[in-house]
Amino acid sequence: MELAEAVRRRRMVRSFSGVAPEHGVLERLLDLARRAPSAGNAQGWDAVVLEGAGETARFWDATTTEDWRRRSPRWPRLSRAPVVVAVFSNPGAYLARYLEEDKSESGLGQGIEQWPVGYWDVDAAMGVMLLLLGAVDLGLGACFLGNFRGEGELRELLGVPDDRRYLGAVLLGEPGDDDRPSASATRSRRELSEVFHRGGW
C-alpha cells in the first residue's frame, strides 16, 4: 500500500472482532514503530504489549470502572481488541543522551526544565502514529486511547518503572463488522490554507 493511501484510510477503529493478528504481523508492526524519529536518537520510549483476553483484561481492569462499562455503548466492542499496546516515554533517556559529548553544549542534559518541549512525548507519539499507519498497511484496525484513570494501578500491574510517563494505549486487531466512525469523524477537515501559513502567519 502507498503511504498516501494508508494516511487517507487511517481512522480510529472502535470495534474489534476479537480475531488476533496472523502470526508475524504484530512483530512486523512493532518493528515499524521502533523506527520512529527520535531527538538525538535517544529512542526514549517503551511499550508493554498485551495479547489475548487474559492479558488485555488487566489493562481494562486498571483503566475503566464497572460503572463506565455499564454506561458505555462502546465498551463491548472496544474490549474485543486482541492486542493492547501501552506506550510510555522516558525523559531520563533524553537527559542522559544530551549529557553525552556530542550533545552536552546544548545544556538539555541538565534537567527536564531545560527542554522547551518534551521530546520524549513527541517521539513516543511518532511511534504511536507509525503503529496506526502500519496497522492500516497490514490490514489491521487500530485506535489510540488516552486514559483518564488508573495510571498508577496500570503501572503496578505491568511492572513499569516509576520514571516512565504514560501516554496512552493503541488497540489493535481485526475491525468488527459493527465498527462505525465516531461523531467526531463527521467534522470537516480544515482547509490546507488554514493549517499551513506560508511565509508567515
C-alpha positions as CSV (number, residue, x, y, z in Angstrom):
1,M,0.0,0.0,0.0
2,E,1.2,3.5,-0.8
3,L,1.8,5.8,2.2
4,A,-0.7,8.3,0.9
5,E,-3.4,5.7,0.8
6,A,-2.6,4.5,4.3
7,V,-2.8,8.1,5.6
8,R,-6.2,8.6,3.9
9,R,-7.6,5.3,5.1
10,R,-6.4,5.7,8.7
11,R,-9.1,6.2,11.3
12,M,-9.8,5.2,14.8
13,V,-11.4,1.8,14.9
14,R,-13.7,1.4,17.9
15,S,-15.0,-2.1,17.3
16,F,-12.9,-5.3,17.0
17,S,-13.8,-8.8,16.0
18,G,-11.6,-10.4,18.7
19,V,-9.5,-12.2,16.0
20,A,-5.8,-11.9,16.7
21,P,-3.4,-10.8,14.1
22,E,-1.9,-13.5,12.0
23,H,1.5,-14.9,13.2
24,G,4.3,-12.5,12.4
25,V,2.0,-9.5,11.6
26,L,2.3,-8.0,15.1
27,E,6.1,-8.3,15.1
28,R,6.3,-6.6,11.7
29,L,4.1,-3.8,13.0
30,L,6.2,-3.3,16.2
31,D,9.3,-3.3,14.1
32,L,8.0,-0.5,12.0
33,A,7.1,1.6,15.1
34,R,10.5,1.3,16.7
35,R,11.9,3.1,13.7
36,A,10.2,6.3,14.7
37,P,12.2,9.6,14.6
38,S,13.9,10.4,17.8
39,A,15.6,13.5,19.2
40,G,19.4,12.7,19.4
41,N,18.4,9.2,18.5
42,A,17.7,8.7,22.2
43,Q,14.9,6.3,21.5
44,G,13.3,7.1,24.8
45,W,10.0,5.3,24.7
46,D,8.9,1.8,25.5
47,A,5.6,-0.1,25.2
48,V,4.1,-3.0,27.0
49,V,2.3,-5.4,24.6
50,L,-0.7,-7.3,25.9
51,E,-2.1,-10.1,23.8
52,G,-5.2,-12.2,24.3
53,A,-8.2,-11.7,26.6
54,G,-6.3,-12.7,29.8
55,E,-3.6,-10.0,29.3
56,T,-5.8,-7.3,27.9
57,A,-8.3,-7.7,30.7
58,R,-5.6,-6.4,33.1
59,F,-5.5,-3.2,31.1
60,W,-9.2,-2.7,31.2
61,D,-9.4,-3.5,34.9
62,A,-6.9,-0.8,35.7
63,T,-8.2,1.9,33.4
64,T,-12.0,1.6,33.5
65,T,-14.7,1.2,36.1
66,E,-17.7,-1.1,36.3
67,D,-19.9,2.0,36.1
68,W,-18.2,3.2,32.9
69,R,-18.5,-0.3,31.4
70,R,-22.2,-0.4,32.1
71,R,-22.9,3.1,30.7
72,S,-20.6,3.0,27.6
73,P,-22.1,1.7,24.4
74,R,-18.6,1.2,23.0
75,W,-17.3,-0.9,25.8
76,P,-18.2,-4.4,24.5
77,R,-16.7,-3.6,21.0
78,L,-13.5,-2.0,22.3
79,S,-12.9,-4.7,24.8
80,R,-12.7,-7.3,22.0
81,A,-9.3,-5.8,20.8
82,P,-7.0,-8.8,20.9
83,V,-3.9,-6.6,21.4
84,V,-3.3,-3.5,23.6
85,V,0.0,-1.7,23.4
86,A,0.5,0.6,26.4
87,V,3.0,3.4,25.5
88,F,5.4,5.0,27.9
89,S,8.0,7.8,27.4
90,N,11.3,8.0,29.2
91,P,12.5,11.6,29.9
92,G,15.7,10.2,31.6
93,A,16.9,8.7,28.3
94,Y,17.0,12.2,26.8
95,L,18.7,13.8,29.7
96,A,21.4,11.0,29.6
97,R,21.8,11.4,25.8
98,Y,22.2,15.1,26.0
99,L,24.9,14.8,28.6
100,E,27.0,12.9,26.0
101,E,29.9,14.7,24.4
102,D,28.3,15.5,21.1
103,K,25.2,17.0,22.7
104,S,26.4,18.4,26.0
105,E,26.8,22.0,24.8
106,S,23.0,22.2,24.4
107,G,22.5,22.2,28.2
108,L,19.5,19.9,27.7
109,G,21.1,17.2,29.8
110,Q,20.9,19.4,32.9
111,G,17.2,18.7,33.6
112,I,13.7,18.4,32.2
113,E,13.0,22.1,32.8
114,Q,15.7,22.9,30.2
115,W,13.6,21.4,27.4
116,P,11.1,23.8,25.8
117,V,9.2,20.8,24.5
118,G,9.2,17.3,26.0
119,Y,10.6,15.4,23.0
120,W,10.2,12.1,24.9
121,D,6.4,12.5,24.4
122,V,6.8,13.8,20.9
123,D,8.9,10.8,19.9
124,A,6.6,8.4,21.6
125,A,3.7,10.0,19.7
126,M,5.6,9.5,16.4
127,G,5.9,5.8,17.4
128,V,2.2,5.7,18.0
129,M,1.5,7.2,14.6
130,L,3.6,4.6,12.9
131,L,1.6,1.9,14.8
132,L,-1.6,3.5,13.5
133,L,-0.4,3.8,9.9
134,G,1.4,0.4,9.9
135,A,-1.9,-1.2,11.1
136,V,-3.7,0.1,8.0
137,D,-0.9,-1.1,5.8
138,L,-1.0,-4.6,7.3
139,G,-4.8,-4.8,7.2
140,L,-5.5,-4.3,10.9
141,G,-7.7,-1.8,12.7
142,A,-6.2,0.5,15.4
143,C,-7.3,3.0,17.9
144,F,-5.4,5.3,20.2
145,L,-6.9,5.7,23.7
146,G,-5.9,8.3,26.1
147,N,-6.6,7.2,29.7
148,F,-8.0,9.4,32.5
149,R,-7.9,7.0,35.4
150,G,-5.9,4.1,36.7
151,E,-2.4,5.0,35.6
152,G,-0.8,4.1,38.9
153,E,-2.7,0.8,39.0
154,L,-1.7,0.0,35.4
155,R,2.0,0.8,36.1
156,E,1.9,-1.6,39.1
157,L,0.1,-4.4,37.2
158,L,2.6,-4.1,34.3
159,G,5.7,-3.6,36.4
160,V,6.5,-0.3,34.7
161,P,9.4,1.7,36.2
162,D,8.4,4.9,38.1
163,D,10.5,7.1,35.8
164,R,8.3,6.4,32.7
165,R,5.4,8.7,31.6
166,Y,2.2,7.0,30.4
167,L,0.9,8.4,27.1
168,G,-2.0,6.0,26.3
169,A,-2.6,2.8,24.5
170,V,-3.1,1.5,21.0
171,L,-5.7,-1.1,20.5
172,L,-5.0,-3.4,17.6
173,G,-6.9,-6.2,15.8
174,E,-9.3,-7.1,13.0
175,P,-12.1,-4.5,12.8
176,G,-15.5,-5.7,13.8
177,D,-18.4,-5.8,11.4
178,D,-20.2,-3.3,13.6
179,D,-17.5,-0.7,13.6
180,R,-18.8,2.8,12.8
181,P,-16.9,6.1,12.7
182,S,-17.4,8.3,15.8
183,A,-19.4,11.5,15.6
184,S,-16.1,13.4,15.6
185,A,-15.3,11.9,12.2
186,T,-18.2,14.0,10.7
187,R,-16.3,17.2,11.4
188,S,-14.8,18.5,8.2
189,R,-11.0,18.9,7.9
190,R,-9.5,22.3,8.0
191,E,-8.5,23.6,4.6
192,L,-4.8,23.4,3.6
193,S,-4.6,27.2,3.8
194,E,-6.0,27.2,7.3
195,V,-3.3,24.8,8.6
196,F,-0.2,25.9,6.6
197,H,0.8,29.6,6.8
198,R,3.3,30.0,4.0
199,G,6.0,32.7,4.5
200,G,4.5,33.7,7.8
201,W,1.2,33.6,9.8
